[in-house]
Amino acid sequence: MQAKSKKLIFITILLTGCIITGLISNNDKEKPLAGSSLLQSAQGAVASKAAQAKTVRVQVSGAVLEPGIYDVPASCRVEEAIAAAGGLTENADSERVNLVRKVRDGMQIRVPVQKTTRKSSKQGTKPHKTAGYGASTTKKSGSTRAGTEKNNSAVQRVRINSASASELQQLPGIGPALAQRIVETRKGGRFTSAEDLLRVPGIGKAKLAKLRNYVEVD
């Protein structure tokens, strides 16, 4: 009986040792896998930051305030590249430009002018055949100019501290994206003067000069 008891105890101890050895072996195998996963995650984060930091060079021309060549983030879209060039002019035809298209290196972004503007410009350069025709045209142009000045003096100003994004789009050269930037900028601090609009990305001195007569600080 004692011999059988000793044998059973020996077998029990042997089995326990095997189980403990197996557990230790499994833990050792899992550690390198966990370390490998962390390394892959770190490499992915570095690659993502590198992609974000990459820039591309594009040319922005046409109906923008400051045409030229700009270095922009590789992940940006046409709308942001146009904003870097000062934004759209009053006669820009933004409907013919895909503003949400992603930019690529070497890309040329040309913003066309409105067709009606081009047509009236061509008509204005036609030579007059007779003196009488020219005189009548000059008179008509003078009356039109007077009417324009009258309309400008009666224009309703937009309150830049309280106007909604849709109301801000009534300003010359302000589209949906730029109107939203104005709203976001004033959340960081109210505008105290028209010059504070220079804090808005996409509004430069040239655009400010065109907006000055149409905005009001409330």
Backbone as ProteinMPNN parsed JSONL, in Angstrom:
{"seq_chain_A": "MQAKSKKLIFITILLTGCIITGLISNNDKEKPLAGSSLLQSAQGAVASKAAQAKTVRVQVSGAVLEPGIYDVPASCRVEEAIAAAGGLTENADSERVNLVRKVRDGMQIRVPVQKTTRKSSKQGTKPHKTAGYGASTTKKSGSTRAGTEKNNSAVQRVRINSASASELQQLPGIGPALAQRIVETRKGGRFTSAEDLLRVPGIGKAKLAKLRNYVEVD", "coords_chain_A": {"N_chain_A": [[0.827, -1.193, 0.0], [1.882, 1.256, 0.808], [3.849, 1.553, -1.149], [2.272, 1.842, -3.438], [1.018, 4.279, -2.841], [3.148, 6.054, -2.783], [3.874, 5.895, -5.429], [1.676, 7.005, -6.719], [1.79, 9.628, -5.751], [4.19, 10.464, -6.884], [3.564, 10.362, -9.597], [1.589, 12.323, -9.684], [3.044, 14.641, -8.998], [4.775, 14.723, -11.183], [3.009, 15.175, -13.341], [1.987, 17.671, -12.624], [4.296, 19.234, -12.846], [4.733, 19.077, -15.61], [2.497, 20.46, -16.579], [2.947, 23.071, -15.559], [5.328, 23.685, -16.854], [4.429, 23.763, -19.52], [2.682, 25.955, -19.475], [4.443, 28.075, -18.933], [5.968, 27.985, -21.24], [4.071, 28.708, -23.206], [3.515, 31.368, -22.451], [5.97, 32.548, -22.976], [5.991, 32.382, -25.744], [3.926, 34.083, -26.458], [4.775, 36.641, -25.753], [6.778, 37.672, -27.617], [5.033, 37.929, -29.786], [3.27, 39.905, -28.956], [5.034, 42.048, -28.677], [5.822, 42.318, -31.341], [3.42, 43.156, -32.499], [3.079, 45.69, -31.326], [5.29, 46.979, -32.394], [4.629, 47.031, -35.127], [2.378, 48.699, -35.018], [3.531, 51.1, -34.187], [5.212, 51.613, -36.363], [3.275, 51.995, -38.332], [2.04, 54.345, -37.4], [4.119, 56.188, -37.638], [4.475, 56.158, -40.418], [2.001, 57.206, -41.188], [2.12, 59.837, -40.158], [4.24, 60.794, -41.653], [3.103, 60.786, -44.18], [1.145, 62.736, -43.862], [2.728, 64.99, -43.453], [3.874, 65.412, -45.916], [4.215, 67.433, -48.783], [2.899, 68.923, -51.794], [3.473, 70.521, -54.951], [1.627, 72.993, -56.553], [0.026, 74.868, -59.2], [-1.885, 77.741, -59.16], [-4.229, 79.506, -60.944], [-5.999, 81.97, -62.981], [-9.243, 83.134, -62.09], [-8.522, 84.074, -59.364], [-7.415, 85.714, -56.346], [-4.67, 85.939, -55.792], [-2.776, 84.706, -57.912], [-0.447, 82.019, -58.512], [2.384, 79.854, -57.668], [2.167, 77.262, -55.338], [3.021, 75.5, -52.32], [1.375, 72.892, -50.934], [-0.349, 70.782, -48.505], [-0.216, 67.269, -49.173], [-2.577, 65.938, -48.833], [-4.614, 67.744, -49.222], [-7.422, 69.506, -50.76], [-8.801, 70.897, -53.839], [-10.224, 73.192, -53.177], [-8.899, 74.132, -50.855], [-6.395, 74.73, -51.889], [-7.054, 76.866, -53.561], [-7.851, 78.675, -51.621], [-5.372, 79.166, -50.45], [-4.328, 80.724, -52.415], [-5.484, 83.168, -52.016], [-8.204, 83.113, -52.421], [-11.365, 83.206, -54.271], [-12.144, 85.48, -56.983], [-14.534, 88.167, -57.613], [-15.778, 87.693, -60.055], [-15.447, 85.019, -60.509], [-16.108, 81.73, -61.716], [-17.151, 79.435, -59.936], [-18.69, 77.188, -60.175], [-17.784, 75.699, -62.255], [-15.565, 74.405, -61.414], [-14.117, 71.665, -59.786], [-14.249, 71.617, -56.587], [-13.813, 69.824, -54.518], [-12.004, 68.002, -55.329], [-9.036, 66.053, -54.938], [-5.725, 67.301, -54.659], [-2.716, 66.973, -56.692], [0.808, 66.431, -57.173], [2.357, 68.857, -59.233], [0.053, 69.752, -60.401], [-2.179, 71.885, -62.207], [-4.378, 74.355, -61.33], [-6.952, 75.976, -62.635], [-9.115, 78.624, -62.46], [-12.024, 79.503, -64.008], [-13.542, 82.513, -65.428], [-16.821, 83.982, -65.131], [-19.152, 83.364, -67.769], [-20.836, 85.412, -68.708], [-19.484, 87.677, -67.909], [-17.161, 87.535, -69.465], [-18.315, 87.856, -72.0], [-19.463, 90.438, -71.939], [-17.148, 91.871, -71.625], [-15.825, 91.466, -74.054], [-17.606, 92.752, -75.793], [-17.296, 95.343, -74.971], [-14.84, 96.051, -76.033], [-15.165, 96.406, -78.739], [-14.614, 98.327, -81.719], [-15.924, 101.597, -82.462], [-17.938, 102.584, -85.18], [-18.948, 105.035, -86.063], [-18.907, 108.542, -85.182], [-21.182, 109.499, -83.989], [-22.386, 107.203, -82.957], [-20.512, 106.48, -81.078], [-20.693, 108.608, -79.291], [-23.262, 108.301, -78.238], [-22.938, 105.888, -76.975], [-21.064, 106.532, -74.988], [-22.549, 108.239, -73.398], [-24.496, 106.505, -72.451], [-22.881, 104.761, -70.984], [-21.986, 106.455, -69.006], [-24.354, 106.988, -67.565], [-24.901, 104.445, -66.655], [-22.728, 104.024, -64.957], [-23.255, 105.921, -63.009], [-25.593, 104.867, -61.972], [-24.588, 102.516, -60.882], [-22.921, 103.46, -58.839], [-24.855, 104.556, -57.241], [-26.26, 102.287, -56.44], [-24.261, 100.98, -54.954], [-23.971, 102.717, -52.82], [-26.336, 102.323, -51.543], [-26.26, 99.753, -50.655], [-26.883, 97.007, -48.51], [-25.256, 96.435, -45.528], [-23.368, 93.676, -44.149], [-23.416, 92.163, -41.029], [-20.655, 91.078, -39.518], [-20.16, 89.763, -37.132], [-22.461, 88.555, -36.26], [-23.86, 87.522, -38.385], [-25.185, 84.742, -40.22], [-23.76, 81.779, -41.818], [-24.897, 81.536, -44.361], [-25.811, 84.133, -44.796], [-23.414, 85.505, -44.842], [-22.437, 84.71, -47.272], [-23.491, 86.466, -49.048], [-21.707, 88.459, -49.377], [-19.239, 89.904, -51.557], [-17.252, 87.62, -53.367], [-17.262, 85.679, -51.384], [-17.667, 82.412, -50.698], [-19.354, 79.266, -49.829], [-17.421, 77.749, -48.314], [-15.549, 79.69, -47.411], [-17.231, 81.365, -46.004], [-17.946, 79.691, -43.894], [-15.452, 79.506, -42.668], [-15.164, 82.081, -41.681], [-17.149, 82.105, -39.723], [-16.129, 80.112, -37.989], [-13.712, 81.323, -37.227], [-14.486, 83.618, -35.793], [-15.449, 82.459, -33.521], [-13.271, 82.113, -31.935], [-12.796, 84.645, -31.047], [-14.348, 87.799, -31.141], [-14.805, 89.945, -34.012], [-13.297, 93.045, -34.108], [-12.888, 95.042, -35.878], [-12.965, 95.726, -39.447], [-10.497, 94.959, -40.418], [-9.843, 92.76, -38.918], [-10.729, 90.587, -40.304], [-8.634, 89.595, -41.684], [-7.64, 87.606, -40.178], [-8.906, 85.354, -40.963], [-8.382, 82.38, -42.709], [-7.601, 82.482, -46.106], [-8.516, 84.99, -46.67], [-7.071, 87.779, -47.854], [-5.222, 90.899, -48.16], [-6.088, 92.041, -50.555], [-8.644, 90.904, -50.987], [-9.876, 91.828, -48.668], [-9.987, 94.568, -49.176], [-12.022, 94.659, -51.057], [-14.134, 93.812, -49.567], [-14.518, 95.653, -47.561], [-16.375, 97.801, -47.819], [-18.741, 96.509, -47.557], [-19.143, 95.263, -45.159], [-19.987, 95.221, -41.661], [-19.162, 95.934, -38.33], [-20.536, 94.651, -35.548]], "CA_chain_A": [[0.0, 0.0, 0.0], [2.757, 2.425, 0.871], [4.521, 1.659, -2.448], [1.311, 2.414, -4.383], [0.795, 5.695, -2.484], [4.327, 6.805, -3.237], [3.852, 5.93, -6.896], [0.648, 7.974, -7.105], [2.305, 10.977, -5.438], [5.23, 10.753, -7.877], [2.888, 10.647, -10.878], [0.908, 13.627, -9.529], [4.073, 15.687, -9.054], [5.28, 14.752, -12.559], [1.99, 15.819, -14.178], [1.948, 19.096, -12.244], [5.48, 19.86, -13.441], [4.519, 19.207, -17.062], [1.511, 21.532, -16.812], [3.611, 24.357, -15.287], [6.293, 23.919, -17.951], [3.661, 24.129, -20.72], [2.174, 27.326, -19.308], [5.578, 29.0, -19.08], [6.351, 27.981, -22.659], [3.067, 29.488, -23.945], [3.713, 32.783, -22.13], [7.171, 33.007, -23.687], [5.664, 32.517, -27.163], [3.022, 35.202, -26.649], [5.464, 37.91, -25.541], [7.304, 38.208, -28.867], [3.945, 38.328, -30.665], [2.778, 41.198, -28.48], [6.051, 43.042, -29.032], [5.761, 42.518, -32.782], [2.225, 43.945, -32.786], [3.365, 47.071, -30.93], [6.242, 47.529, -33.359], [3.889, 47.312, -36.35], [1.524, 49.859, -34.77], [4.403, 52.272, -34.166], [5.637, 51.878, -37.734], [2.12, 52.542, -39.053], [1.832, 55.732, -36.969], [5.186, 56.996, -38.248], [4.175, 56.271, -41.851], [0.857, 58.101, -41.342], [2.595, 61.205, -39.933], [5.078, 61.174, -42.798], [2.204, 61.077, -45.303], [0.499, 64.01, -43.586], [3.7, 66.066, -43.557], [4.302, 65.541, -47.298], [3.582, 68.509, -49.524], [2.991, 68.883, -53.255], [3.523, 71.865, -55.544], [0.575, 73.198, -57.542], [-0.103, 76.214, -59.758], [-3.26, 78.225, -59.109], [-4.329, 80.642, -61.861], [-7.353, 82.328, -63.367], [-10.007, 84.098, -61.293], [-8.167, 84.065, -57.941], [-6.849, 87.006, -55.961], [-3.205, 85.925, -55.811], [-2.308, 83.555, -58.686], [0.963, 81.681, -58.327], [2.751, 78.467, -57.37], [2.056, 77.079, -53.895], [3.266, 74.191, -51.721], [0.227, 72.579, -50.09], [-0.322, 69.398, -48.033], [-0.588, 66.294, -50.199], [-3.931, 65.455, -48.582], [-5.604, 68.804, -49.335], [-8.28, 69.505, -51.931], [-8.703, 72.076, -54.7], [-10.768, 74.331, -52.441], [-7.876, 74.642, -49.95], [-5.343, 75.326, -52.717], [-7.569, 78.166, -53.984], [-7.789, 79.534, -50.436], [-3.978, 79.578, -50.299], [-4.08, 81.759, -53.432], [-6.253, 84.361, -51.683], [-9.633, 82.908, -52.632], [-11.939, 83.511, -55.58], [-12.519, 86.861, -57.282], [-15.98, 88.356, -57.719], [-16.289, 87.158, -61.311], [-15.037, 83.615, -60.659], [-17.176, 80.759, -61.97], [-16.788, 78.282, -59.098], [-19.49, 76.027, -60.548], [-17.053, 74.931, -63.273], [-14.359, 73.863, -60.787], [-14.381, 70.612, -58.799], [-13.572, 72.097, -55.389], [-13.516, 68.741, -53.575], [-11.016, 67.1, -55.929], [-7.749, 66.046, -54.257], [-4.646, 67.827, -55.499], [-1.568, 66.102, -56.906], [2.001, 67.202, -57.477], [2.426, 69.347, -60.599], [-1.293, 70.034, -60.902], [-2.549, 73.268, -62.469], [-5.774, 74.626, -60.997], [-7.345, 77.207, -63.305], [-10.491, 79.001, -62.154], [-12.523, 80.336, -65.111], [-14.442, 83.612, -65.094], [-18.189, 83.753, -65.573], [-19.327, 83.576, -69.209], [-21.454, 86.718, -68.955], [-18.446, 88.681, -67.729], [-16.303, 87.502, -70.64], [-19.055, 88.362, -73.142], [-19.573, 91.884, -71.832], [-15.809, 92.418, -71.801], [-15.554, 91.472, -75.486], [-18.434, 93.767, -76.407], [-16.761, 96.654, -74.62], [-13.62, 96.341, -76.784], [-15.459, 96.58, -80.154], [-14.434, 99.709, -82.172], [-17.126, 102.276, -82.912], [-17.8, 102.941, -86.578], [-19.265, 106.44, -86.292], [-18.765, 109.402, -84.0], [-22.48, 109.59, -83.335], [-22.584, 105.976, -82.179], [-19.614, 106.542, -79.93], [-21.192, 109.589, -78.338], [-24.409, 107.73, -77.531], [-22.427, 104.841, -76.088], [-20.433, 107.192, -73.842], [-23.618, 108.743, -72.552], [-25.089, 105.349, -71.776], [-21.914, 104.263, -70.003], [-21.97, 107.38, -67.871], [-25.554, 106.786, -66.765], [-24.741, 103.152, -65.985], [-21.779, 104.215, -63.864], [-23.941, 106.652, -61.944], [-26.511, 103.941, -61.333], [-23.801, 101.582, -60.082], [-22.502, 104.142, -57.611], [-26.043, 104.703, -56.398], [-26.545, 100.974, -55.848], [-23.24, 100.692, -53.947], [-24.212, 103.534, -51.635], [-27.54, 101.837, -50.88], [-26.107, 98.344, -50.356], [-27.066, 96.657, -47.108], [-24.034, 95.843, -44.988], [-23.517, 92.41, -43.429], [-22.78, 92.195, -39.699], [-19.778, 89.9, -39.549], [-20.113, 89.071, -35.842], [-23.726, 87.877, -35.97], [-24.452, 86.955, -39.602], [-25.026, 83.305, -40.422], [-22.897, 81.433, -42.951], [-25.609, 81.84, -45.613], [-25.834, 85.595, -44.949], [-22.056, 85.932, -45.191], [-22.207, 84.411, -48.682], [-23.945, 87.603, -49.841], [-20.558, 89.33, -49.577], [-18.539, 89.602, -52.818], [-16.113, 86.721, -53.295], [-17.364, 84.776, -50.236], [-18.42, 81.205, -50.995], [-19.742, 78.486, -48.647], [-16.265, 77.361, -47.495], [-14.974, 80.871, -46.77], [-18.216, 81.834, -45.031], [-17.83, 78.829, -42.719], [-14.205, 79.866, -41.98], [-15.421, 83.315, -40.936], [-17.905, 81.711, -38.531], [-15.222, 79.394, -37.092], [-12.697, 82.248, -36.716], [-15.031, 84.537, -34.787], [-15.649, 81.717, -32.269], [-12.07, 82.333, -31.132], [-12.74, 86.043, -30.633], [-15.159, 88.636, -32.022], [-14.118, 90.907, -34.87], [-13.424, 94.412, -33.597], [-12.822, 95.933, -37.034], [-12.938, 94.993, -40.707], [-9.151, 94.405, -40.587], [-9.761, 91.467, -38.238], [-11.037, 89.527, -41.257], [-7.367, 89.033, -42.148], [-7.389, 86.399, -39.384], [-9.596, 84.229, -41.611], [-7.596, 81.787, -43.792], [-8.187, 82.688, -47.421], [-8.807, 86.414, -46.866], [-5.874, 88.597, -47.855], [-5.452, 92.341, -48.227], [-6.847, 92.369, -51.762], [-10.053, 90.561, -50.758], [-10.38, 92.721, -47.628], [-10.296, 95.858, -49.8], [-13.307, 94.541, -51.736], [-15.187, 93.539, -48.575], [-14.578, 96.709, -46.552], [-17.592, 98.613, -47.964], [-19.934, 95.669, -47.442], [-19.215, 94.632, -43.845], [-20.229, 96.088, -40.509], [-18.781, 95.305, -37.065], [-21.603, 94.924, -34.567]], "C_chain_A": [[0.863, 1.244, 0.0], [3.452, 2.627, -0.474], [3.58, 2.265, -3.476], [1.073, 3.886, -4.111], [1.949, 6.549, -2.965], [4.309, 6.952, -4.754], [2.847, 6.957, -7.387], [1.117, 9.413, -6.866], [3.324, 11.395, -6.484], [4.6, 11.13, -9.233], [2.22, 12.019, -10.836], [1.9, 14.777, -9.651], [4.592, 15.844, -10.475], [4.301, 15.476, -13.486], [1.918, 17.321, -13.895], [3.112, 19.861, -12.86], [5.315, 20.065, -14.935], [3.566, 20.351, -17.385], [2.157, 22.904, -16.634], [4.59, 24.707, -16.399], [5.582, 24.361, -19.23], [3.147, 25.552, -20.651], [3.271, 28.35, -19.506], [5.981, 29.113, -20.535], [5.385, 28.809, -23.492], [3.223, 30.979, -23.698], [4.902, 33.35, -22.879], [6.886, 33.22, -25.162], [4.799, 33.734, -27.426], [3.722, 36.542, -26.535], [6.057, 38.464, -26.831], [6.195, 38.658, -29.813], [3.4, 39.683, -30.274], [3.752, 42.298, -28.838], [6.032, 43.339, -30.512], [4.567, 43.373, -33.164], [2.434, 45.411, -32.455], [4.297, 47.739, -31.92], [5.536, 47.899, -34.659], [3.0, 48.539, -36.196], [2.344, 51.142, -34.804], [4.862, 52.641, -35.563], [4.503, 52.478, -38.556], [1.871, 53.992, -38.705], [2.869, 56.653, -37.583], [4.915, 57.222, -39.722], [3.019, 57.231, -42.096], [1.263, 59.549, -41.161], [3.432, 61.692, -41.099], [4.212, 61.542, -43.995], [1.522, 62.416, -45.12], [1.452, 65.179, -43.785], [4.141, 66.312, -44.99], [3.534, 66.658, -47.986], [3.774, 68.298, -51.021], [2.964, 70.319, -53.763], [2.48, 71.969, -56.654], [0.594, 74.647, -58.028], [-1.578, 76.593, -59.773], [-3.345, 79.494, -59.959], [-5.782, 80.93, -62.178], [-7.97, 83.318, -62.411], [-9.791, 83.905, -59.801], [-7.441, 85.363, -57.621], [-5.33, 87.04, -56.071], [-2.705, 84.69, -56.565], [-0.824, 83.283, -58.443], [1.153, 80.205, -58.068], [2.813, 78.306, -55.851], [2.405, 75.636, -53.508], [2.139, 73.941, -50.717], [0.335, 71.134, -49.601], [-0.841, 68.437, -49.099], [-2.024, 65.815, -50.03], [-5.001, 66.514, -48.819], [-6.368, 68.708, -50.651], [-8.185, 70.84, -52.665], [-9.181, 73.323, -53.961], [-9.71, 74.966, -51.536], [-6.722, 75.282, -50.723], [-5.767, 76.704, -53.209], [-7.54, 79.149, -52.818], [-6.367, 80.031, -50.194], [-3.619, 80.679, -51.285], [-4.957, 82.986, -53.211], [-7.745, 84.218, -51.86], [-10.077, 83.356, -54.014], [-12.198, 85.004, -55.744], [-14.036, 86.941, -57.451], [-16.556, 87.714, -58.978], [-15.886, 85.706, -61.549], [-16.253, 82.715, -60.862], [-16.824, 79.466, -61.233], [-17.577, 77.027, -59.452], [-18.769, 75.147, -61.565], [-15.747, 74.355, -62.733], [-14.773, 72.82, -59.754], [-13.598, 70.928, -57.528], [-13.169, 70.978, -54.436], [-12.508, 67.743, -54.144], [-9.694, 67.191, -55.178], [-6.653, 66.525, -55.205], [-3.555, 66.772, -55.667], [-0.386, 66.972, -57.324], [2.034, 67.594, -58.958], [1.087, 69.741, -61.19], [-1.489, 71.536, -61.143], [-4.045, 73.432, -62.218], [-6.133, 75.983, -61.605], [-8.826, 77.471, -63.047], [-10.999, 79.917, -63.27], [-13.384, 81.486, -64.598], [-15.83, 83.288, -65.636], [-18.342, 84.125, -67.046], [-19.898, 84.95, -69.508], [-20.428, 87.832, -68.83], [-17.538, 88.729, -68.937], [-17.004, 88.114, -71.839], [-19.147, 89.874, -73.116], [-18.235, 92.555, -72.032], [-15.457, 92.502, -73.273], [-16.361, 92.552, -76.193], [-17.888, 95.154, -76.138], [-15.542, 97.021, -75.431], [-13.879, 96.526, -78.275], [-15.275, 98.036, -80.56], [-15.754, 100.298, -82.658], [-16.915, 102.774, -84.329], [-18.037, 104.422, -86.827], [-19.132, 107.22, -85.005], [-20.072, 109.476, -83.237], [-22.751, 108.385, -82.461], [-21.732, 105.999, -80.922], [-20.122, 107.498, -78.877], [-22.349, 109.019, -77.538], [-23.972, 106.65, -76.561], [-21.806, 105.437, -74.838], [-21.483, 107.687, -72.873], [-24.252, 107.62, -71.748], [-24.172, 104.805, -70.7], [-21.889, 105.156, -68.786], [-23.169, 107.195, -66.981], [-25.489, 105.466, -66.003], [-23.82, 103.276, -64.788], [-22.444, 104.923, -62.698], [-24.897, 105.732, -61.198], [-25.795, 102.949, -60.447], [-23.385, 102.213, -58.764], [-23.674, 104.317, -56.663], [-26.375, 103.403, -55.695], [-25.554, 100.637, -54.749], [-23.499, 101.468, -52.669], [-25.409, 103.019, -50.845], [-27.421, 100.376, -50.461], [-26.246, 98.091, -48.858], [-25.829, 95.933, -46.6], [-24.356, 94.57, -44.202], [-22.746, 92.497, -42.113], [-21.966, 90.925, -39.504], [-19.708, 89.162, -38.222], [-21.383, 88.279, -35.543], [-24.356, 87.224, -37.189], [-24.205, 85.457, -39.674], [-24.134, 83.047, -41.63], [-23.583, 81.762, -44.276], [-25.673, 83.338, -45.861], [-24.468, 86.124, -45.362], [-21.751, 85.678, -46.663], [-22.731, 85.502, -49.606], [-22.805, 88.582, -50.119], [-19.838, 88.951, -50.862], [-17.336, 88.695, -52.59], [-16.147, 85.745, -52.136], [-18.27, 83.612, -50.619], [-18.752, 80.446, -49.72], [-18.567, 78.16, -47.728], [-15.703, 78.552, -46.74], [-15.936, 81.451, -45.734], [-18.125, 81.011, -43.749], [-16.552, 79.145, -41.946], [-14.385, 81.144, -41.164], [-16.149, 82.996, -39.631], [-16.99, 81.025, -37.51], [-14.204, 80.34, -36.463], [-13.253, 83.133, -35.622], [-15.379, 83.813, -33.488], [-14.457, 81.893, -31.344], [-11.925, 83.76, -30.646], [-13.482, 86.91, -31.628], [-14.284, 89.564, -32.86], [-14.357, 92.309, -34.317], [-13.344, 95.45, -34.709], [-12.794, 95.08, -38.295], [-11.583, 94.337, -40.93], [-9.002, 93.045, -39.909], [-10.119, 90.31, -39.162], [-9.774, 88.904, -41.834], [-6.982, 87.794, -41.335], [-7.982, 85.166, -40.05], [-8.71, 83.677, -42.724], [-8.307, 81.957, -45.125], [-8.573, 84.128, -47.703], [-7.504, 87.195, -46.737], [-6.243, 90.072, -47.976], [-6.296, 92.719, -49.439], [-8.33, 92.068, -51.567], [-10.661, 91.473, -49.705], [-10.78, 94.067, -48.223], [-11.653, 95.813, -50.489], [-14.456, 94.336, -50.752], [-15.463, 94.735, -47.669], [-15.902, 97.496, -46.61], [-18.886, 97.816, -47.751], [-20.095, 95.048, -46.067], [-19.414, 95.683, -42.758], [-19.889, 95.314, -39.237], [-19.831, 95.677, -36.032], [-21.184, 94.471, -33.184]], "O_chain_A": [[0.592, 2.189, -0.741], [3.629, 3.768, -0.901], [3.992, 3.091, -4.291], [0.938, 4.67, -5.05], [1.747, 7.642, -3.494], [4.68, 7.994, -5.294], [3.109, 7.692, -8.339], [0.867, 10.301, -7.681], [3.329, 12.544, -6.926], [5.031, 12.065, -9.908], [2.27, 12.78, -11.803], [1.629, 15.769, -10.328], [4.826, 16.963, -10.93], [4.709, 16.289, -14.316], [1.802, 18.132, -14.813], [2.95, 20.984, -13.336], [5.708, 21.1, -15.472], [3.784, 21.112, -18.329], [1.948, 23.801, -17.451], [4.679, 25.855, -16.834], [6.075, 25.235, -19.943], [3.171, 26.277, -21.646], [3.068, 29.371, -20.162], [6.299, 30.201, -21.016], [5.812, 29.537, -24.389], [3.081, 31.777, -24.624], [4.863, 34.483, -23.36], [7.455, 34.119, -25.78], [4.907, 34.359, -28.481], [3.294, 37.505, -27.172], [5.855, 39.643, -27.12], [6.358, 39.628, -30.553], [3.101, 40.515, -31.131], [3.337, 43.377, -29.263], [6.207, 44.49, -30.912], [4.67, 44.223, -34.049], [2.015, 46.285, -33.214], [4.129, 48.912, -32.253], [5.805, 48.954, -35.233], [2.875, 49.336, -37.126], [1.918, 52.147, -35.372], [4.905, 53.817, -35.922], [4.731, 53.363, -39.38], [1.534, 54.794, -39.575], [2.55, 57.766, -38.001], [5.096, 58.328, -40.231], [3.026, 57.982, -43.071], [0.815, 60.413, -41.914], [3.351, 62.856, -41.49], [4.522, 62.475, -44.735], [1.333, 63.157, -46.084], [1.036, 66.246, -44.237], [4.742, 67.352, -45.259], [2.329, 66.804, -47.783], [4.685, 67.593, -51.455], [2.485, 71.22, -53.075], [2.447, 71.15, -57.572], [1.113, 75.534, -57.351], [-2.413, 75.873, -60.321], [-2.611, 80.451, -59.716], [-6.684, 80.234, -61.712], [-7.3, 84.248, -61.962], [-10.728, 83.614, -59.058], [-6.917, 86.03, -58.514], [-4.763, 88.079, -56.411], [-2.258, 83.728, -55.94], [-0.045, 84.205, -58.2], [0.231, 79.404, -58.221], [3.435, 79.114, -55.161], [2.13, 74.69, -54.246], [1.976, 74.699, -49.761], [1.039, 70.335, -50.217], [-1.781, 68.749, -49.83], [-2.628, 65.333, -50.988], [-6.186, 66.23, -48.639], [-6.011, 67.933, -51.539], [-7.569, 71.788, -52.179], [-8.595, 74.395, -54.111], [-9.624, 76.191, -51.45], [-6.138, 76.265, -50.266], [-4.944, 77.618, -53.272], [-7.237, 80.327, -53.007], [-6.167, 81.174, -49.784], [-2.717, 81.476, -51.03], [-5.151, 83.772, -54.138], [-8.493, 85.121, -51.483], [-9.274, 83.822, -54.822], [-12.443, 85.71, -54.765], [-14.731, 85.925, -57.435], [-17.694, 87.245, -58.971], [-15.975, 85.217, -62.675], [-17.3, 82.923, -60.248], [-16.277, 78.53, -61.816], [-17.184, 75.923, -59.077], [-19.11, 73.974, -61.72], [-14.915, 73.873, -63.501], [-15.669, 73.059, -58.944], [-12.431, 70.558, -57.402], [-12.266, 71.167, -53.621], [-12.197, 66.743, -53.497], [-9.267, 68.287, -54.815], [-6.653, 66.2, -56.392], [-3.472, 65.812, -54.901], [-0.561, 68.106, -57.77], [1.772, 66.766, -59.831], [1.007, 70.036, -62.382], [-1.013, 72.358, -60.36], [-4.868, 72.738, -62.815], [-5.666, 77.02, -61.134], [-9.681, 76.647, -63.374], [-10.456, 81.005, -63.459], [-13.893, 81.441, -63.478], [-15.985, 82.422, -66.497], [-17.733, 85.087, -67.515], [-19.482, 85.591, -70.473], [-20.49, 88.821, -69.56], [-17.172, 89.809, -69.401], [-16.371, 88.82, -72.624], [-18.938, 90.53, -74.136], [-18.167, 93.672, -72.544], [-14.861, 93.485, -73.713], [-15.849, 93.204, -77.104], [-18.003, 96.045, -76.98], [-15.217, 98.205, -75.523], [-12.936, 96.777, -79.026], [-15.727, 98.922, -79.835], [-16.6, 99.584, -83.198], [-15.859, 103.316, -84.656], [-17.403, 105.011, -87.703], [-19.224, 106.677, -83.904], [-20.088, 109.512, -82.007], [-23.279, 108.515, -81.357], [-22.17, 105.593, -79.845], [-19.994, 107.225, -77.683], [-22.431, 109.211, -76.325], [-24.537, 106.498, -75.478], [-21.996, 104.91, -73.742], [-21.322, 107.566, -71.658], [-24.512, 107.748, -70.551], [-24.631, 104.428, -69.622], [-21.784, 104.674, -67.658], [-23.037, 107.236, -65.757], [-25.952, 105.366, -64.867], [-24.086, 102.707, -63.729], [-22.225, 104.571, -61.539], [-25.011, 105.79, -59.974], [-26.302, 102.571, -59.391], [-23.479, 101.591, -57.706], [-23.521, 104.24, -55.444], [-26.726, 103.394, -54.515], [-25.936, 100.075, -53.723], [-23.281, 100.961, -51.569], [-25.505, 103.238, -49.638], [-28.389, 99.808, -49.956], [-25.774, 98.882, -48.041], [-25.406, 94.933, -47.18], [-25.453, 94.407, -43.668], [-21.57, 92.862, -42.092], [-22.518, 89.836, -39.344], [-19.235, 88.026, -38.188], [-21.379, 87.42, -34.662], [-25.297, 86.444, -37.046], [-23.161, 84.963, -39.248], [-23.794, 83.967, -42.373], [-22.928, 82.216, -45.214], [-25.6, 83.778, -47.009], [-24.372, 87.076, -46.137], [-20.901, 86.353, -47.244], [-22.46, 85.482, -50.807], [-22.921, 89.437, -50.997], [-19.826, 87.775, -51.226], [-16.502, 88.964, -51.727], [-15.165, 85.04, -51.908], [-19.47, 83.784, -50.836], [-18.461, 80.933, -48.628], [-18.684, 78.275, -46.508], [-15.409, 78.443, -45.55], [-15.504, 81.969, -44.705], [-18.215, 81.556, -42.649], [-16.541, 79.07, -40.717], [-13.82, 81.273, -40.077], [-15.82, 83.535, -38.574], [-17.061, 81.314, -36.315], [-13.862, 80.183, -35.291], [-12.577, 83.382, -34.623], [-15.585, 84.459, -32.46], [-14.596, 81.832, -30.122], [-10.998, 84.053, -29.892], [-13.275, 86.782, -32.835], [-13.172, 89.917, -32.468], [-15.501, 92.703, -34.088], [-13.695, 96.611, -34.501], [-12.621, 93.863, -38.227], [-11.506, 93.28, -41.556], [-8.13, 92.261, -40.284], [-9.838, 89.158, -38.833], [-9.822, 87.816, -42.408], [-6.111, 87.024, -41.742], [-7.593, 84.044, -39.726], [-8.316, 84.434, -43.611], [-9.482, 81.614, -45.256], [-8.92, 84.469, -48.835], [-6.91, 87.266, -45.661], [-7.414, 90.445, -47.904], [-7.129, 93.621, -49.357], [-9.181, 92.877, -51.936], [-11.825, 91.857, -49.817], [-11.792, 94.646, -47.828], [-12.366, 96.816, -50.51], [-15.608, 94.645, -51.058], [-16.535, 94.819, -47.07], [-16.478, 97.817, -45.571], [-19.981, 98.377, -47.764], [-21.09, 94.367, -45.82], [-19.062, 96.852, -42.912], [-20.288, 94.159, -39.09], [-20.001, 96.846, -35.684], [-21.946, 94.617, -32.229]]}, "name": "protein", "num_of_chains": 1, "seq": "MQAKSKKLIFITILLTGCIITGLISNNDKEKPLAGSSLLQSAQGAVASKAAQAKTVRVQVSGAVLEPGIYDVPASCRVEEAIAAAGGLTENADSERVNLVRKVRDGMQIRVPVQKTTRKSSKQGTKPHKTAGYGASTTKKSGSTRAGTEKNNSAVQRVRINSASASELQQLPGIGPALAQRIVETRKGGRFTSAEDLLRVPGIGKAKLAKLRNYVEVD"}
